Amino acid sequence: MNKREELRLLTDKCIELLKEKYHVKKIFLIVSYRNYFDPFSKNIV
């Protein structure tokens, strides 16, 4: 297993943990990110 694969696995694990921990906030975060990256799509949630 090379470094890149290790990094990817670690990142995946972190993301999974964050998803579990912030399950309730997830939808809010997705909407926030969407609004941040594309302010004109606020109506499309």
C-alpha distance matrix in Angstrom:
0.0 3.8 6.8 8.2 6.3 6.8 10.2 10.9 10.4 12.6 15.0 15.4 16.2 18.6 20.2 20.8 22.3 24.5 25.6 26.7 28.4 30.1 30.9 34.5 33.9 31.4 34.1 35.9 32.9 32.3 35.9 35.9 33.0 34.7 37.9 36.3 34.7 37.5 40.7 42.8 41.0 42.3 44.6 41.8 39.9
3.8 0.0 3.8 5.6 5.5 6.4 8.8 10.2 10.9 12.5 14.4 15.6 16.8 18.6 20.2 21.4 22.9 24.6 26.0 27.5 28.8 30.3 31.3 34.8 33.8 31.3 34.0 35.5 32.2 31.6 35.2 34.8 31.7 33.5 36.6 34.7 33.0 36.0 39.2 41.3 39.8 41.2 43.7 41.1 39.4
6.8 3.8 0.0 3.8 5.5 5.0 6.1 8.6 9.9 10.5 12.1 14.2 15.3 16.4 18.2 19.9 21.0 22.4 24.2 25.9 26.8 28.1 29.5 32.8 31.5 29.2 32.0 33.2 29.8 29.5 33.0 32.3 29.3 31.3 34.2 32.1 30.5 33.7 36.8 39.1 37.8 39.0 41.7 39.3 37.6
8.2 5.6 3.8 0.0 3.8 5.4 5.1 6.2 8.7 9.9 10.5 12.3 14.3 15.3 16.4 18.3 20.0 20.9 22.4 24.5 25.6 26.5 27.7 30.9 29.5 27.0 29.5 30.8 27.4 26.7 30.2 29.6 26.4 28.2 31.2 29.2 27.4 30.5 33.7 35.9 34.5 35.9 38.5 36.0 34.5
6.3 5.5 5.5 3.8 0.0 3.8 5.4 5.0 6.2 8.6 9.8 10.5 12.3 14.2 15.2 16.4 18.4 19.9 20.9 22.7 24.2 25.4 26.2 29.7 28.7 26.1 28.6 30.3 27.1 26.4 30.0 29.9 26.8 28.5 31.7 30.1 28.4 31.3 34.5 36.6 34.8 36.1 38.5 35.8 34.0
6.8 6.4 5.0 5.4 3.8 0.0 3.8 5.4 5.2 6.2 8.6 9.9 10.6 12.3 14.2 15.4 16.6 18.3 19.9 21.3 22.5 24.1 25.2 28.7 27.8 25.5 28.5 29.9 26.7 26.5 30.2 29.8 27.0 29.1 32.2 30.4 29.1 32.2 35.2 37.5 35.8 36.8 39.3 36.8 34.7
10.2 8.8 6.1 5.1 5.4 3.8 0.0 3.8 5.4 5.1 6.1 8.5 9.8 10.5 12.2 14.2 15.3 16.3 18.2 20.0 20.9 22.0 23.4 26.7 25.4 23.2 26.1 27.2 23.9 23.7 27.3 26.6 23.8 26.0 28.9 27.0 25.8 29.0 31.9 34.3 32.8 33.7 36.4 34.1 32.1
10.9 10.2 8.6 6.2 5.0 5.4 3.8 0.0 3.8 5.4 5.1 6.1 8.6 9.8 10.5 12.2 14.2 15.2 16.3 18.4 19.8 20.7 21.6 25.0 23.8 21.2 23.8 25.3 22.1 21.5 25.2 25.0 22.0 23.9 27.1 25.5 24.1 27.0 30.1 32.3 30.5 31.5 34.0 31.4 29.5
10.4 10.9 9.9 8.7 6.2 5.2 5.4 3.8 0.0 3.8 5.4 5.0 6.2 8.6 9.8 10.5 12.3 14.2 15.2 16.7 18.3 19.8 20.5 24.1 23.5 21.0 23.9 25.6 22.7 22.4 26.1 26.1 23.6 25.6 28.8 27.5 26.4 29.3 32.1 34.3 32.3 33.0 35.4 32.7 30.5
12.6 12.5 10.5 9.9 8.6 6.2 5.1 5.4 3.8 0.0 3.8 5.4 5.1 6.2 8.6 9.9 10.6 12.2 14.2 15.5 16.4 18.0 19.4 22.8 22.0 20.0 23.2 24.5 21.5 21.7 25.4 25.0 22.6 25.1 28.0 26.4 25.7 28.9 31.4 34.0 32.1 32.5 35.1 32.8 30.4
15.0 14.4 12.1 10.5 9.8 8.6 6.1 5.1 5.4 3.8 0.0 3.8 5.4 5.1 6.1 8.6 9.9 10.5 12.2 14.3 15.2 16.1 17.4 20.7 19.4 17.2 20.2 21.4 18.2 18.3 21.9 21.5 19.0 21.4 24.3 22.7 22.0 25.1 27.7 30.2 28.4 28.9 31.5 29.2 26.9
15.4 15.6 14.2 12.3 10.5 9.9 8.5 6.1 5.0 5.4 3.8 0.0 3.8 5.4 5.1 6.2 8.6 9.8 10.5 12.4 14.2 15.2 15.8 19.3 18.6 16.0 18.8 20.7 17.9 17.5 21.3 21.5 19.2 21.2 24.4 23.4 22.5 25.3 28.0 30.2 28.0 28.5 30.7 28.1 25.7
16.2 16.8 15.3 14.3 12.3 10.6 9.8 8.6 6.2 5.1 5.4 3.8 0.0 3.8 5.4 5.1 6.2 8.6 9.8 10.7 12.2 14.1 14.9 18.6 18.3 16.3 19.5 21.2 18.7 19.0 22.7 22.8 21.0 23.3 26.3 25.3 24.9 27.8 30.1 32.5 30.3 30.4 32.6 30.2 27.4
18.6 18.6 16.4 15.3 14.2 12.3 10.5 9.8 8.6 6.2 5.1 5.4 3.8 0.0 3.8 5.4 5.1 6.1 8.5 10.0 10.4 11.9 13.5 16.8 16.0 14.4 17.8 19.0 16.2 17.0 20.6 20.2 18.5 21.2 23.9 22.6 22.6 25.7 27.8 30.5 28.4 28.3 30.8 28.7 25.9
20.2 20.2 18.2 16.4 15.2 14.2 12.2 10.5 9.8 8.6 6.1 5.1 5.4 3.8 0.0 3.8 5.4 5.1 6.1 8.7 9.8 10.3 11.3 14.6 13.7 11.4 14.6 16.1 13.4 13.7 17.4 17.4 15.6 18.0 20.9 20.0 19.9 22.7 24.9 27.3 25.1 25.0 27.4 25.2 22.4
20.8 21.4 19.9 18.3 16.4 15.4 14.2 12.2 10.5 9.9 8.6 6.2 5.1 5.4 3.8 0.0 3.8 5.4 5.0 6.3 8.6 10.0 10.1 13.8 13.9 11.7 14.9 16.9 14.9 15.1 18.8 19.3 18.0 20.1 23.1 22.7 22.7 25.2 27.2 29.5 26.9 26.7 28.6 26.3 23.2
22.3 22.9 21.0 20.0 18.4 16.6 15.3 14.2 12.3 10.6 9.9 8.6 6.2 5.1 5.4 3.8 0.0 3.8 5.4 5.2 6.1 8.5 9.7 13.1 13.2 12.1 15.7 17.1 15.2 16.4 19.8 19.9 19.0 21.6 24.1 23.5 24.1 26.7 28.4 30.9 28.5 27.9 30.0 28.0 24.8
24.5 24.6 22.4 20.9 19.9 18.3 16.3 15.2 14.2 12.2 10.5 9.8 8.6 6.1 5.1 5.4 3.8 0.0 3.8 5.4 5.0 5.8 7.8 10.8 10.1 9.1 12.8 13.8 11.7 13.2 16.5 16.2 15.6 18.3 20.6 20.0 20.8 23.4 24.9 27.6 25.4 24.5 26.8 25.1 21.9
25.6 26.0 24.2 22.4 20.9 19.9 18.2 16.3 15.2 14.2 12.2 10.5 9.8 8.5 6.1 5.0 5.4 3.8 0.0 3.8 5.6 5.4 5.3 8.9 8.9 7.0 10.4 12.3 10.8 11.6 14.9 15.6 15.1 17.2 19.8 19.8 20.5 22.6 24.2 26.4 23.8 23.0 24.9 22.9 19.5
26.7 27.5 25.9 24.5 22.7 21.3 20.0 18.4 16.7 15.5 14.3 12.4 10.7 10.0 8.7 6.3 5.2 5.4 3.8 0.0 3.8 5.7 5.2 8.8 10.1 9.3 12.5 14.4 13.6 14.7 17.8 18.5 18.4 20.6 23.0 23.1 24.0 26.1 27.4 29.7 27.0 25.9 27.6 25.6 22.1
28.4 28.8 26.8 25.6 24.2 22.5 20.9 19.8 18.3 16.4 15.2 14.2 12.2 10.4 9.8 8.6 6.1 5.0 5.6 3.8 0.0 3.8 5.7 8.3 8.9 9.4 12.9 13.8 12.9 15.0 17.7 17.7 18.1 20.7 22.6 22.4 23.8 26.1 27.0 29.6 27.2 25.8 27.8 26.3 22.7
30.1 30.3 28.1 26.5 25.4 24.1 22.0 20.7 19.8 18.0 16.1 15.2 14.1 11.9 10.3 10.0 8.5 5.8 5.4 5.7 3.8 0.0 3.8 5.5 5.2 6.0 9.5 10.0 9.4 11.6 14.1 14.1 14.8 17.4 19.0 19.1 20.8 22.8 23.5 26.1 23.7 22.1 24.1 22.8 19.3
30.9 31.3 29.5 27.7 26.2 25.2 23.4 21.6 20.5 19.4 17.4 15.8 14.9 13.5 11.3 10.1 9.7 7.8 5.3 5.2 5.7 3.8 0.0 3.8 5.5 5.2 8.0 9.8 10.0 11.3 13.7 14.7 15.5 17.4 19.3 20.1 21.4 23.0 23.8 25.9 23.1 21.6 23.1 21.4 17.8
34.5 34.8 32.8 30.9 29.7 28.7 26.7 25.0 24.1 22.8 20.7 19.3 18.6 16.8 14.6 13.8 13.1 10.8 8.9 8.8 8.3 5.5 3.8 0.0 3.8 5.5 7.0 7.9 9.4 11.2 12.7 13.7 15.4 17.0 18.3 19.5 21.3 22.5 22.8 24.8 22.1 20.1 21.4 20.2 16.4
33.9 33.8 31.5 29.5 28.7 27.8 25.4 23.8 23.5 22.0 19.4 18.6 18.3 16.0 13.7 13.9 13.2 10.1 8.9 10.1 8.9 5.2 5.5 3.8 0.0 3.8 5.7 5.2 6.0 8.6 10.0 10.3 12.0 14.1 15.2 16.0 18.1 19.5 19.7 22.0 19.7 17.6 19.5 18.5 15.0
31.4 31.3 29.2 27.0 26.1 25.5 23.2 21.2 21.0 20.0 17.2 16.0 16.3 14.4 11.4 11.7 12.1 9.1 7.0 9.3 9.4 6.0 5.2 5.5 3.8 0.0 3.8 5.4 5.0 6.2 8.6 9.7 10.4 12.2 14.1 15.0 16.3 17.8 18.6 20.8 18.1 16.7 18.5 16.9 13.4
34.1 34.0 32.0 29.5 28.6 28.5 26.1 23.8 23.9 23.2 20.2 18.8 19.5 17.8 14.6 14.9 15.7 12.8 10.4 12.5 12.9 9.5 8.0 7.0 5.7 3.8 0.0 3.8 5.4 5.1 6.3 8.5 9.9 10.6 12.3 14.1 15.4 16.1 16.6 18.3 15.4 13.8 15.1 13.5 9.9
35.9 35.5 33.2 30.8 30.3 29.9 27.2 25.3 25.6 24.5 21.4 20.7 21.2 19.0 16.1 16.9 17.1 13.8 12.3 14.4 13.8 10.0 9.8 7.9 5.2 5.4 3.8 0.0 3.8 5.5 5.2 6.1 8.6 9.9 10.5 12.1 14.2 15.0 14.9 17.0 14.7 12.4 14.3 13.6 10.2
32.9 32.2 29.8 27.4 27.1 26.7 23.9 22.1 22.7 21.5 18.2 17.9 18.7 16.2 13.4 14.9 15.2 11.7 10.8 13.6 12.9 9.4 10.0 9.4 6.0 5.0 5.4 3.8 0.0 3.8 5.4 4.9 6.0 8.4 9.7 10.2 12.0 13.7 14.2 16.8 14.7 13.2 15.7 14.7 11.7
32.3 31.6 29.5 26.7 26.4 26.5 23.7 21.5 22.4 21.7 18.3 17.5 19.0 17.0 13.7 15.1 16.4 13.2 11.6 14.7 15.0 11.6 11.3 11.2 8.6 6.2 5.1 5.5 3.8 0.0 3.8 5.4 5.2 6.1 8.6 9.7 10.6 11.7 12.9 14.9 12.4 11.6 13.8 12.1 9.3
35.9 35.2 33.0 30.2 30.0 30.2 27.3 25.2 26.1 25.4 21.9 21.3 22.7 20.6 17.4 18.8 19.8 16.5 14.9 17.8 17.7 14.1 13.7 12.7 10.0 8.6 6.3 5.2 5.4 3.8 0.0 3.8 5.5 5.0 6.1 8.5 10.0 10.2 10.4 12.2 9.7 8.1 10.4 9.4 6.7
35.9 34.8 32.3 29.6 29.9 29.8 26.6 25.0 26.1 25.0 21.5 21.5 22.8 20.2 17.4 19.3 19.9 16.2 15.6 18.5 17.7 14.1 14.7 13.7 10.3 9.7 8.5 6.1 4.9 5.4 3.8 0.0 3.8 5.4 5.1 6.0 8.6 9.7 9.5 12.3 10.9 9.1 12.3 12.1 9.9
33.0 31.7 29.3 26.4 26.8 27.0 23.8 22.0 23.6 22.6 19.0 19.2 21.0 18.5 15.6 18.0 19.0 15.6 15.1 18.4 18.1 14.8 15.5 15.4 12.0 10.4 9.9 8.6 6.0 5.2 5.5 3.8 0.0 3.8 5.4 4.9 6.0 8.2 9.4 12.3 10.9 10.5 13.7 12.8 11.2
34.7 33.5 31.3 28.2 28.5 29.1 26.0 23.9 25.6 25.1 21.4 21.2 23.3 21.2 18.0 20.1 21.6 18.3 17.2 20.6 20.7 17.4 17.4 17.0 14.1 12.2 10.6 9.9 8.4 6.1 5.0 5.4 3.8 0.0 3.8 5.4 5.3 5.7 7.3 9.4 7.4 7.7 10.7 9.4 8.5
37.9 36.6 34.2 31.2 31.7 32.2 28.9 27.1 28.8 28.0 24.3 24.4 26.3 23.9 20.9 23.1 24.1 20.6 19.8 23.0 22.6 19.0 19.3 18.3 15.2 14.1 12.3 10.5 9.7 8.6 6.1 5.1 5.4 3.8 0.0 3.8 5.6 5.1 4.5 7.3 6.5 5.7 9.4 9.5 9.1
36.3 34.7 32.1 29.2 30.1 30.4 27.0 25.5 27.5 26.4 22.7 23.4 25.3 22.6 20.0 22.7 23.5 20.0 19.8 23.1 22.4 19.1 20.1 19.5 16.0 15.0 14.1 12.1 10.2 9.7 8.5 6.0 4.9 5.4 3.8 0.0 3.8 5.6 5.8 9.4 9.6 9.3 13.0 13.2 12.7
34.7 33.0 30.5 27.4 28.4 29.1 25.8 24.1 26.4 25.7 22.0 22.5 24.9 22.6 19.9 22.7 24.1 20.8 20.5 24.0 23.8 20.8 21.4 21.3 18.1 16.3 15.4 14.2 12.0 10.6 10.0 8.6 6.0 5.3 5.6 3.8 0.0 3.8 6.3 9.1 9.1 10.3 13.7 13.1 13.2
37.5 36.0 33.7 30.5 31.3 32.2 29.0 27.0 29.3 28.9 25.1 25.3 27.8 25.7 22.7 25.2 26.7 23.4 22.6 26.1 26.1 22.8 23.0 22.5 19.5 17.8 16.1 15.0 13.7 11.7 10.2 9.7 8.2 5.7 5.1 5.6 3.8 0.0 3.8 5.5 5.7 7.7 10.8 10.4 11.4
40.7 39.2 36.8 33.7 34.5 35.2 31.9 30.1 32.1 31.4 27.7 28.0 30.1 27.8 24.9 27.2 28.4 24.9 24.2 27.4 27.0 23.5 23.8 22.8 19.7 18.6 16.6 14.9 14.2 12.9 10.4 9.5 9.4 7.3 4.5 5.8 6.3 3.8 0.0 3.8 5.5 5.9 9.2 10.2 11.4
42.8 41.3 39.1 35.9 36.6 37.5 34.3 32.3 34.3 34.0 30.2 30.2 32.5 30.5 27.3 29.5 30.9 27.6 26.4 29.7 29.6 26.1 25.9 24.8 22.0 20.8 18.3 17.0 16.8 14.9 12.2 12.3 12.3 9.4 7.3 9.4 9.1 5.5 3.8 0.0 3.8 5.6 7.5 8.7 11.0
41.0 39.8 37.8 34.5 34.8 35.8 32.8 30.5 32.3 32.1 28.4 28.0 30.3 28.4 25.1 26.9 28.5 25.4 23.8 27.0 27.2 23.7 23.1 22.1 19.7 18.1 15.4 14.7 14.7 12.4 9.7 10.9 10.9 7.4 6.5 9.6 9.1 5.7 5.5 3.8 0.0 3.8 5.4 5.2 7.5
42.3 41.2 39.0 35.9 36.1 36.8 33.7 31.5 33.0 32.5 28.9 28.5 30.4 28.3 25.0 26.7 27.9 24.5 23.0 25.9 25.8 22.1 21.6 20.1 17.6 16.7 13.8 12.4 13.2 11.6 8.1 9.1 10.5 7.7 5.7 9.3 10.3 7.7 5.9 5.6 3.8 0.0 3.8 5.4 6.4
44.6 43.7 41.7 38.5 38.5 39.3 36.4 34.0 35.4 35.1 31.5 30.7 32.6 30.8 27.4 28.6 30.0 26.8 24.9 27.6 27.8 24.1 23.1 21.4 19.5 18.5 15.1 14.3 15.7 13.8 10.4 12.3 13.7 10.7 9.4 13.0 13.7 10.8 9.2 7.5 5.4 3.8 0.0 3.8 6.0
41.8 41.1 39.3 36.0 35.8 36.8 34.1 31.4 32.7 32.8 29.2 28.1 30.2 28.7 25.2 26.3 28.0 25.1 22.9 25.6 26.3 22.8 21.4 20.2 18.5 16.9 13.5 13.6 14.7 12.1 9.4 12.1 12.8 9.4 9.5 13.2 13.1 10.4 10.2 8.7 5.2 5.4 3.8 0.0 3.8
39.9 39.4 37.6 34.5 34.0 34.7 32.1 29.5 30.5 30.4 26.9 25.7 27.4 25.9 22.4 23.2 24.8 21.9 19.5 22.1 22.7 19.3 17.8 16.4 15.0 13.4 9.9 10.2 11.7 9.3 6.7 9.9 11.2 8.5 9.1 12.7 13.2 11.4 11.4 11.0 7.5 6.4 6.0 3.8 0.0
